[in-house]
Amino acid sequence: MGKPWVDLLFIIAPPFLCLAFIAAFPQLFRDVKDIPLYWWVLLILFIDVAHVYSTLFRTYFSKSAWQQYKVPMTLVPLASLLFGIMLCSVSMALFWTVMAYIAVFHFIRQQYGIMKLYSRAEQAVPAWCKRIDVLTIYAATIYPILYWHFSGPRNFNWFVEGDFILRDLPAVRIFFSILYFVLIAVYLVKEVFVISRFKTINILRILVISGTLFSWYMGIVYFNGDLAFTLLNVVSHGIPYMALIWIFSRKENRAYAKASSFWKMIYRPSGIILFLLIIFLLAFLEEGLWDVWVWKDNGELFGVFDHFKSVPVRASWLRFIVPLLAVPQLTHYVIDGVIWRKRNDVAS
């Protein structure tokens, strides 16, 4: 897709780099319940929230995307707002539960999509081998979520405490664990077959699958700490996503001669700094409003928003404020399923 070193460093390597960092400093991660502010800024603000806004460069900041997806790009934010208000009107707990499961689906589908990107050249490989790859990437992501669901509460949450529906059912947990490891064994046998039969090895696809297996298992099953979960979950998802947005948007911009000088500047190699500054600023603005009106956790970080505290916010208003602030996130989850479909343009 991009240059080989870019793919390796920003799409393939993040989960392995996170695992190496955890292995080097295990005392920071095991059973830690709270994330220090500096980690929160790095992981949540600059990666998790910022990667949501990177979607703008493949959607609302792209003339070709607007022409192709004008209807969903117009309706999805409005539908997201109305859907959120409806959920919050029932209960705030229901809103966060639904948001959590939509987010999980989005995270799972990204790993599937990246695996498929690096499987495109395997034309000679039998279909049953590709089906095993698909089953394995889904097992790598779904099993840890199931383990979490059937283990009861852990020292971390997806969004807020109680957003997942959890039950401590050891028998069910053991059943899915056996199924998981059997499928991994089948996958390993399949890889040996492909290598011996076709005398070829798709190292990038193997790294995507193994990185997903290790990062999801270690972040959710092996460790029971908020920092380990957040590091592996956020970095392994957000960094590759931003890299993909940059790579595809840059290719698309190069193909259109009428691109303005501003966009040409952004998509120069040095323009990555401006790209990041834009999404960091948008992430900071959103989180500042969340903190002032909803969370009230990091006032020392968002002092510039103190004047918003003078605006009285009644509890009944949260059913509108929370869905409004969540529109970028929910739009990202939904529109992401549209923009990455196979397209016949240059970015494909």
Secondary structure, DSSP 8 states (H G I E B T S, - for coil): ---HHHIIIIIISHHHHHHHHHHH-GGGTTT--S--HHHHIIIIIIIIIHHHHHGGGGTTT-HHHHHHSHHHHHHHHHHHHHHHHHHHHH-HHHHHHHHHHHHHHHHHHHHHHHHHHTTTT--SS-HHHHHHHHHHHHHHHHHHHHHHHTB---S--SSSTT-S---B-HHHHHHHHHHHHHHHHHHHHHHHHHHHHHS---HHHHHHHHHHHHHHIIIIII---HHHHHIIIIIHHHHHHHHHHHHHHHHHHHH-TT--HHHHHHTSGGGHHHHHHHHHHHHHHHHHHHIIIII---TTT-GGGGGGGGS---GGGHHHHHHHHHHHHHHHHHHHHHHTS--SSTT-
